[in-house]
Amino acid sequence: MRKKINSPLLYALLCLGLSATSCNSYFDLNDNPNLVNNPNINGLLTTATQKAAMNSYRTAYITTNYVQYTASMPPGSSSDNYEPTNPASTWDNLYYALADTYDLITRAEEQHAPHHVAVGQILMAYQIGLVADFWGDAPYSQAFGKVTTLQPKYDTEEELYKAQVEMLDAAITNLQKPNTLPFGKDADLIHQNKSENWLKTAYALKARVLNKVSKKSSYDSDAVLAAIDKAYESNGDDAGMMIFKGINPWAQVAKNNENLELDGWLSTNFIDHMNGATYGTEDPRIGFITEKSVVGNIYIGTRNGMGNIGSNTIKDECYISRKSPLTSDKAPVTIISYAEIKMVEAEAALRGGKKERAYKAYTDGITAHFEKLGVAQNELAAYLFRNYVGVGEDNLTLSDIFREKYTITYLNPEAWNDLRRHDYQLKDFQMPVNAKLPTFIRRLTYPSSERAENGNNVPQQQSLDTKLWWDRP
């Protein structure tokens, strides 16, 4: 793991670039006058919330090709064709953020600030979950705090899963204590200093994590539903960040495309999922997500692995759009949403035999997503009346829930977990052209830098179609 930076100069420059970030958890450089040795915990809170949201984007930027929201413009792209890649920058960004979050927790504990501690624990759980969901086993228990080794051991996937649940439970406990040290003005970039919203997010993330082991015999639908009962109640509860240095990063992808830097193509699988090709009728949300091609005034996707077939100089295919409320310049980067949680509730209730609750949550989730996008109520009513959508509580299936959730989690890294749990069984979902694996991708390769620096502990690389721990019975 790239935990140690060998160049003191590079290290100092890095620390200067991170507002009030503590770097003591890497190694002791107390004599360096350029370092902030005692950062204010509200400065750490700002850093931790900003990095967590940006890591949601960074990880989603990888997974969007795997879940086929997006496709690469050139044919034969490694991200489309399931070739091994070297995601070192994403790994580094996650671990740098985890180190900062650990520092927030430590400093907050020292200052008896339980709500700051809780936010740190929530963000630690979320981001170590991203690591585990990408790679499986990963450094955790020896990776932070007083570093005793520059080659930390790898904790197992199951250990990392248990650590997420334990941290979220600890955060819930801390948020129920009196808030002895108020959040600084504008310090919290996700929930704007509202502890009650962080409590809902802790429960929402707990429900998501508990639901992820749906293939395990230990899966407990009642525990998932109990967490949901204390989680989000409306779209206004969503955990997202909308303060950027510049614009929303997805909007920047769209802007790059406008400037012919060629990024942000939407996949044929996703476009066909919504334009009527797969289900026979156009989903009215598509016009709030992307824009029509100038070729025939229709929605056209790019097939993963094939590359685009247009000219690259006009809008002859569909792209991430700056006109969408999800990817506009000032749109938030969403970590977890109310609409998603309603689909988690629908799944858990259906698995637990609670058909009435499952169907209500299913329709509530669809409704919440339509309302978030700003789709007209008459369009929502008509959509819920479609024969493949308004199936009734006795006929609701997991496939119905995963179909809707795929639309709801557009550009969110959680979508890859869902597709893997559902074994990619969306209707007419195609493998990429000329894929290098016989079936859909399930994991990433470890970064080459990690093998160079911590090779004794990095697990032997498995085939990229090998299922992770939570993806197996």
C-alpha positions in Angstrom: 0.0 0.0 0.0 1.3 3.5 -0.8 1.2 4.6 2.8 4.7 6.0 3.0 6.0 8.8 0.9 9.8 8.6 0.6 10.5 12.2 -0.5 10.1 14.6 2.4 9.8 17.5 -0.1 7.0 15.7 -2.0 5.3 14.9 1.3 5.5 18.5 2.5 4.0 19.8 -0.7 1.2 17.2 -0.4 0.4 18.3 3.1 0.4 22.0 2.1 -2.1 21.2 -0.6 -4.5 19.5 1.8 -6.2 22.2 3.9 -5.4 21.5 7.6 -4.7 17.8 6.9 -2.7 15.9 9.5 0.1 13.9 8.1 1.5 12.4 11.3 -0.1 9.1 10.6 2.4 8.4 7.9 5.6 9.0 9.8 6.9 11.5 12.2 7.9 14.8 10.6 7.3 17.1 13.6 10.4 19.1 12.9 9.2 20.1 9.4 8.0 23.7 9.7 5.8 23.3 6.7 3.5 20.8 8.3 0.3 21.5 10.3 1.0 19.4 13.5 -2.2 20.2 15.3 -4.9 20.7 12.7 -8.3 22.1 13.7 -10.8 19.2 13.7 -13.2 21.3 11.7 -10.5 21.7 9.0 -10.1 17.9 9.1 -13.9 17.5 8.9 -13.9 19.6 5.7 -11.1 17.6 4.2 -12.7 14.3 5.1 -16.1 15.1 3.7 -14.7 16.5 0.5 -12.4 13.6 -0.1 -15.1 11.0 0.6 -17.5 12.6 -2.0 -14.7 12.9 -4.6 -13.8 9.2 -4.0 -17.4 8.3 -4.7 -16.9 10.0 -8.1 -13.5 8.5 -8.7 -14.6 5.0 -8.0 -17.7 5.4 -10.1 -15.6 6.7 -13.0 -14.1 3.2 -13.1 -17.3 1.2 -12.5 -19.5 3.1 -15.0 -17.8 1.1 -17.8 -18.3 -2.2 -16.0 -22.0 -1.6 -15.3 -22.2 -0.1 -18.8 -23.6 3.3 -17.9 -20.7 4.6 -20.0 -18.6 3.2 -22.9 -15.2 4.1 -24.2 -14.9 6.0 -27.4 -12.1 4.0 -28.9 -12.7 0.3 -29.7 -10.8 -2.3 -27.7 -10.5 -0.1 -24.5 -9.2 -2.1 -21.5 -11.9 -0.7 -19.3 -14.6 -2.0 -21.7 -12.9 -5.3 -22.6 -12.1 -6.5 -19.1 -8.3 -6.3 -19.5 -6.2 -5.8 -16.3 -5.8 -2.1 -15.6 -3.6 -0.3 -13.0 -5.9 1.7 -10.8 -3.1 3.1 -8.6 -4.4 6.6 -8.4 -7.8 5.5 -7.1 -6.2 3.2 -4.6 -3.9 6.1 -3.4 -6.8 8.6 -3.2 -8.8 6.2 -1.1 -6.0 5.5 1.3 -5.0 9.1 1.6 -8.6 9.9 2.4 -8.8 7.1 4.9 -5.6 8.4 6.6 -7.2 11.9 6.9 -10.4 10.4 8.2 -8.5 8.4 10.8 -6.8 11.6 11.9 -10.2 13.3 12.2 -11.4 10.4 14.5 -8.3 10.5 16.6 -8.2 14.3 17.1 -12.0 14.4 17.8 -11.6 11.6 20.4 -8.9 13.6 22.1 -11.2 16.7 22.2 -14.2 14.7 23.3 -16.2 15.6 20.2 -18.4 12.6 19.6 -20.2 13.9 16.6 -17.0 14.6 14.8 -15.8 11.1 15.7 -19.1 9.7 14.3 -18.7 11.5 10.9 -15.2 10.1 10.7 -16.4 6.6 11.5 -19.1 6.9 8.8 -16.7 8.0 6.2 -14.1 5.4 7.2 -16.7 2.7 6.9 -17.9 4.0 3.5 -14.4 4.2 2.0 -12.9 1.0 3.3 -16.0 -0.5 1.8 -15.1 0.9 -1.6 -11.7 -0.6 -1.3 -13.1 -4.0 -0.3 -15.7 -3.9 -3.1 -13.1 -3.3 -5.7 -10.2 -5.5 -4.6 -11.3 -7.8 -1.8 -8.6 -8.2 0.9 -6.9 -5.0 1.7 -4.7 -3.3 4.4 -6.7 -1.9 7.3 -5.9 -2.9 10.9 -2.2 -2.1 10.5 -2.6 0.7 8.0 -3.4 3.7 10.2 -2.4 5.3 13.5 1.1 4.8 14.9 2.7 3.1 12.0 4.8 0.1 13.0 5.3 -1.4 9.6 5.6 0.0 6.1 4.2 -3.3 4.8 0.8 -3.6 6.6 -0.9 -7.0 6.5 -4.0 -7.5 4.4 -7.3 -8.0 6.3 -9.7 -10.4 4.7 -12.9 -9.3 2.9 -15.0 -10.7 5.7 -12.9 -8.8 8.3 -13.4 -5.6 6.3 -17.1 -6.2 6.1 -17.4 -6.7 9.9 -15.3 -3.5 10.4 -17.7 -1.5 8.4 -20.7 -2.6 10.4 -18.8 -2.1 13.7 -17.8 1.5 12.7 -21.3 2.4 11.6 -22.7 1.1 14.9 -20.1 3.1 16.8 -21.0 6.2 14.8 -24.7 5.7 15.7 -23.8 5.5 19.4 -21.6 8.6 19.1 -24.3 10.6 17.3 -26.7 9.9 20.2 -24.4 11.5 22.7 -24.6 15.3 23.4 -22.8 17.3 20.8 -20.1 18.9 23.0 -18.2 20.6 20.2 -20.3 22.2 17.5 -19.3 21.7 13.8 -17.5 24.8 12.4 -19.4 27.1 10.1 -19.5 25.4 6.6 -17.1 22.7 7.8 -19.3 19.8 6.8 -19.6 19.6 3.0 -22.1 16.8 2.9 -24.8 17.4 5.5 -24.0 21.1 6.3 -23.4 20.5 10.0 -26.6 18.6 10.7 -26.0 15.7 13.1 -29.5 14.4 12.6 -28.8 13.9 8.9 -25.5 12.1 9.7 -27.5 9.7 11.9 -29.8 8.9 9.1 -26.8 8.4 6.8 -25.2 6.0 9.3 -28.4 3.9 9.3 -28.7 4.2 5.5 -25.2 2.9 4.9 -25.7 0.2 7.5 -28.8 -1.0 5.6 -26.8 -1.0 2.3 -23.9 -2.9 3.9 -26.1 -5.5 5.6 -28.1 -6.0 2.3 -24.9 -6.6 0.4 -24.5 -10.1 1.8 -27.8 -11.2 0.3 -26.2 -14.4 -1.0 -24.9 -15.5 2.4 -26.8 -17.7 4.8 -26.2 -15.1 7.5 -28.3 -12.5 5.5 -30.8 -10.9 7.9 -33.6 -9.0 6.1 -35.1 -7.9 9.4 -31.8 -6.2 10.4 -31.8 -4.4 7.0 -35.3 -3.2 7.5 -34.6 -2.2 11.1 -31.8 0.1 9.9 -34.0 1.5 7.1 -36.7 2.4 9.7 -34.2 5.0 11.1 -32.7 6.1 7.8 -33.9 8.5 5.1 -37.4 9.8 4.8 -37.2 12.0 1.7 -34.9 13.1 -1.1 -33.8 16.0 1.1 -31.9 13.5 3.3 -29.6 12.4 0.5 -25.8 12.4 1.3 -24.1 14.4 -1.3 -21.6 17.2 -1.9 -22.2 20.2 -4.2 -19.2 22.4 -3.3 -16.4 21.9 -5.8 -13.2 23.5 -7.0 -14.8 24.4 -10.3 -17.8 22.3 -11.3 -19.3 18.9 -10.5 -16.8 16.4 -11.8 -19.4 14.6 -14.0 -20.2 18.0 -15.5 -16.5 18.4 -16.1 -16.5 15.1 -18.0 -19.4 16.5 -20.1 -17.6 19.8 -20.6 -14.5 17.9 -21.8 -16.7 16.1 -24.3 -18.1 19.4 -25.5 -14.5 20.5 -26.1 -13.8 17.3 -28.1 -11.7 15.7 -25.4 -13.9 12.7 -26.0 -15.2 11.3 -22.8 -18.6 10.6 -21.3 -20.2 8.4 -23.9 -23.3 6.6 -22.6 -23.5 2.9 -23.2 -25.9 1.1 -25.5 -26.9 -1.1 -22.7 -28.0 1.9 -20.5 -29.6 3.8 -23.3 -31.5 0.8 -24.5 -32.6 0.2 -20.9 -34.4 3.5 -21.1 -35.2 4.4 -24.7 -37.7 1.7 -25.3 -35.5 -0.8 -27.1 -35.4 -3.2 -24.2 -38.8 -2.7 -22.5 -40.9 -1.5 -25.5 -41.7 2.0 -24.1 -39.4 4.9 -23.5 -38.7 5.8 -19.8 -39.6 9.5 -19.4 -36.5 9.9 -17.1 -34.2 9.5 -20.1 -34.7 13.1 -21.1 -33.7 14.3 -17.7 -30.5 12.2 -17.9 -29.1 12.8 -21.4 -29.9 14.5 -24.7 -31.0 13.1 -28.0 -28.6 12.5 -30.8 -28.7 14.9 -33.7 -28.9 11.8 -35.9 -32.6 11.1 -36.2 -33.4 13.0 -33.0 -33.3 9.7 -31.0 -31.4 8.3 -28.1 -28.3 6.3 -29.4 -25.8 4.6 -27.1 -22.2 3.4 -27.7 -21.6 -0.3 -27.5 -18.9 -1.2 -25.0 -15.8 -2.6 -26.7 -16.9 -1.5 -30.2 -16.2 2.2 -29.8 -18.3 5.1 -31.1 -19.5 5.1 -34.7 -20.1 8.8 -35.0 -17.9 11.6 -36.2 -16.8 12.9 -32.8 -17.6 16.5 -33.9 -21.4 16.5 -33.6 -23.8 15.0 -31.1 -24.5 11.9 -33.0 -24.6 9.7 -29.8 -25.7 10.2 -26.2 -23.4 11.6 -23.5 -23.3 12.6 -19.9 -25.2 15.9 -20.0 -24.6 19.2 -18.2 -28.4 19.8 -18.6 -29.3 16.9 -16.3 -30.1 17.7 -12.6 -27.8 14.7 -11.8 -24.7 16.0 -13.7 -25.1 19.7 -14.1 -22.4 22.1 -13.0 -23.8 22.5 -9.5 -25.4 19.1 -9.0 -24.2 17.2 -5.9 -22.0 14.1 -6.1 -24.3 11.7 -4.3 -22.9 9.0 -1.9 -26.3 7.4 -1.0 -29.8 8.5 -1.7 -33.4 8.1 -0.4 -34.5 6.6 -3.7 -31.7 3.9 -3.5 -32.6 3.1 0.1 -36.3 2.5 -0.8 -35.0 -0.1 -3.3 -32.9 -1.7 -0.6 -36.0 -1.8 1.5 -38.0 -3.3 -1.3 -35.4 -6.0 -1.8 -35.0 -6.8 1.9 -38.8 -6.9 2.5 -39.3 -9.1 -0.5 -36.6 -11.5 0.6 -38.2 -11.5 4.1 -41.7 -12.4 2.7 -43.2 -8.9 3.4 -44.8 -8.4 0.1 -46.9 -5.4 0.9 -44.0 -3.5 2.4 -41.8 -4.5 -0.5 -44.2 -3.2 -3.2 -44.8 0.1 -1.4 -41.0 0.7 -1.0 -40.6 -0.2 -4.7 -43.1 2.3 -5.9 -41.9 4.9 -3.4 -38.4 4.5 -4.7 -39.5 5.1 -8.3 -41.6 8.1 -7.2 -38.6 9.6 -5.3 -36.4 9.3 -8.3 -38.9 10.9 -10.7 -39.4 13.7 -8.3 -35.6 14.2 -7.9 -35.3 14.5 -11.6 -38.2 16.8 -11.9 -40.3 14.6 -14.1 -44.0 15.6 -14.3 -46.5 13.8 -12.1 -48.6 12.6 -15.0 -45.5 11.0 -16.5 -44.9 9.2 -13.1 -48.5 8.0 -12.9 -48.3 6.6 -16.5 -45.0 4.9 -15.8 -46.3 3.2 -12.6 -49.3 2.0 -14.7 -47.1 0.2 -17.3 -47.6 -3.6 -17.2 -43.9 -4.4 -16.5 -43.7 -1.7 -13.8 -47.1 -1.8 -11.9 -47.0 -5.5 -11.4 -48.7 -5.6 -8.0 -47.4 -6.8 -4.7 -48.1 -10.5 -5.4 -46.0 -10.4 -8.7 -43.1 -8.2 -7.6 -39.7 -9.9 -8.3 -36.1 -9.1 -7.5 -35.6 -8.5 -11.2 -38.2 -5.7 -11.1 -36.3 -4.1 -8.2 -32.9 -4.4 -9.7 -34.2 -3.0 -13.0 -35.4 0.2 -11.3 -32.4 0.4 -9.1 -30.1 0.3 -12.1 -31.7 3.5 -13.3 -31.7 5.1 -9.8 -28.0 4.4 -9.1 -26.8 6.0 -12.4 -23.1 7.0 -12.0 -22.9 5.7 -8.4 -20.3 3.0 -7.6 -22.9 1.0 -5.7 -24.4 0.0 -9.0 -21.5 -2.5 -9.6 -22.3 -4.2 -6.3 -25.9 -4.6 -7.3 -25.1 -6.0 -10.8 -22.7 -8.5 -9.3 -25.2 -9.5 -6.6 -27.8 -10.0 -9.3 -25.3 -11.8 -11.6 -25.7 -9.1 -14.3 -29.2 -10.4 -15.0 -30.7 -7.3 -16.4 -32.9 -7.9 -19.4 -30.8 -8.0 -22.6 -27.7 -6.9 -20.8 -24.8 -7.6 -23.2 -21.2 -8.6 -22.7 -18.7 -6.1 -24.2 -17.6 -6.7 -27.7 -14.3 -8.8 -27.7 -14.2 -9.1 -23.9 -11.1 -10.8 -22.6 -13.1 -12.8 -20.0 -15.7 -15.5 -20.7 -18.2 -13.7 -18.4 -18.8 -10.4 -16.6 -16.0 -8.8 -14.6 -16.2 -9.1 -10.7 -13.0 -7.4 -9.3 -10.0 -5.2 -10.1 -6.3 -6.0 -10.2 -4.1 -4.7 -7.3 -2.0 -1.7 -8.3 1.5 -2.5 -9.5 2.8 0.1 -7.0 1.3 -2.0 -4.2 3.0 -5.1 -5.4 6.3 -3.2 -5.6 6.0 -1.8 -2.1 4.0 -4.4 -0.2 4.5 -7.5 -2.3 4.9 -9.9 0.6 1.3 -9.2 1.7 -0.6 -8.6 -1.6 -2.8 -11.6 -2.3 -2.1 -13.6 -5.4 -4.1 -12.0 -8.2 -7.2 -14.0 -9.2 -9.0 -13.9 -12.5 -11.1 -10.7 -12.9 -14.2 -12.8 -13.1 -13.6 -14.4 -9.7 -16.4 -13.5 -7.3 -15.7 -11.6 -4.1 -16.5 -13.0 -0.6 -19.9 -11.3 -0.3 -20.8 -12.3 -3.9 -20.6 -16.0 -3.1 -23.0 -18.2 -1.0 
